Amino acid sequence: MTKIEKEEFEDFIRDWHYDKKSHKFAQETGKFLFQFIDSLKKQGLSERTIRQHTDNCWCIGVFECQYGFNDKFSPNIFMYEEASYVYDFERKHSNSKYAINSYKATWRKLAKYVNSLAS
């Protein structure tokens, strides 16, 4: 990772952590979400769609890091859409039907991605 990429990455996860231990978890979560986003780019999705999934991944990351009950990172934390923090998304980010459906779509794709890695 170049210095600029590292700065952009750290900026992306800045609100996800509050100490060294949570920073490590945020970094691991962020790296995995970036791998997921890269997999979406390889599918030939439009730039707008990628941008929307990236925004949703930021929300997924912040909710998992701030409200999740995991001490160690594992991709399995994203296997199930039920853990999607939709209530928190509605309260803290957007309660528009379009935004919620987009957020849920990102979770479905993320869960499918994790399950494909386990196969």
C-alpha positions in Angstrom: 0.0 0.0 0.0 1.4 3.4 -1.0 1.6 6.2 1.5 -1.4 7.9 -0.1 -3.4 4.7 -0.2 -2.6 4.2 3.5 -3.7 7.7 4.3 -6.9 7.3 2.4 -7.5 3.9 4.1 -6.9 5.4 7.6 -9.2 8.3 6.7 -11.9 5.8 5.7 -11.8 3.9 9.1 -11.1 7.0 11.2 -14.5 6.9 13.0 -14.4 3.2 13.5 -12.0 3.0 16.4 -11.1 4.6 19.7 -7.9 2.9 21.0 -5.1 0.6 19.7 -7.1 -2.6 20.1 -10.1 -1.2 18.3 -7.8 0.3 15.6 -6.5 -3.1 14.8 -10.0 -4.6 14.5 -11.0 -1.6 12.4 -8.0 -2.1 10.1 -8.8 -5.8 9.6 -12.5 -5.0 9.0 -11.6 -2.3 6.5 -9.1 -4.4 4.6 -11.7 -7.1 4.2 -14.4 -4.7 3.1 -12.0 -3.2 0.5 -11.3 -6.7 -0.8 -15.1 -7.1 -1.1 -15.4 -3.8 -3.0 -12.5 -4.9 -5.3 -14.6 -8.0 -6.1 -17.5 -5.8 -7.0 -15.4 -3.8 -9.3 -14.3 -6.9 -11.1 -18.0 -7.7 -11.8 -18.1 -4.7 -14.0 -20.6 -2.7 -11.9 -21.0 1.0 -12.7 -18.9 3.6 -10.9 -22.1 4.9 -9.3 -23.1 1.5 -8.0 -19.6 0.9 -6.7 -19.6 4.3 -4.9 -23.0 3.4 -3.3 -21.7 0.0 -2.1 -18.5 1.7 -0.8 -20.6 4.2 1.2 -22.7 1.3 2.6 -19.5 -0.6 3.5 -18.4 2.4 5.5 -21.6 2.2 7.4 -21.3 -1.6 7.8 -17.7 -1.1 9.1 -18.6 1.6 11.6 -21.6 -0.3 12.9 -19.6 -3.5 13.3 -16.7 -1.8 15.0 -18.8 0.3 17.3 -21.7 -2.0 18.1 -20.5 -5.5 17.3 -19.6 -8.0 19.9 -16.5 -9.3 18.3 -13.0 -9.1 19.8 -11.2 -10.6 16.9 -11.9 -10.1 13.2 -13.3 -12.9 11.1 -15.0 -12.6 7.7 -17.8 -14.7 9.2 -19.1 -11.7 11.0 -20.6 -10.7 7.7 -22.1 -14.1 6.8 -25.6 -13.3 7.8 -27.7 -10.3 6.8 -29.6 -10.6 10.1 -26.6 -8.8 11.8 -27.0 -5.9 9.4 -27.7 -3.1 11.9 -30.6 -1.8 9.8 -32.1 -0.1 12.8 -28.9 1.8 13.4 -28.6 2.7 9.7 -32.1 4.1 9.8 -31.4 6.1 13.0 -28.0 7.4 12.3 -27.6 7.5 8.5 -30.9 7.5 6.5 -34.4 6.4 6.9 -35.3 6.7 3.2 -36.6 3.5 1.6 -34.1 3.8 -1.2 -31.1 4.1 1.1 -32.3 1.3 3.3 -32.8 -1.0 0.4 -29.4 -0.1 -1.0 -27.8 -0.8 2.4 -29.6 -4.2 2.6 -28.4 -5.0 -1.0 -24.8 -4.4 0.0 -25.3 -6.7 3.0 -26.7 -9.4 0.8 -23.8 -9.1 -1.6 -21.3 -9.1 1.3 -22.9 -12.2 2.9 -22.8 -14.0 -0.5 -19.1 -13.0 -1.0 -18.2 -14.3 2.5 -20.1 -17.6 1.8 -18.3 -18.0 -1.5 -14.9 -17.7 0.2 -16.0 -20.5 2.6 -16.8 -22.8 -0.3 
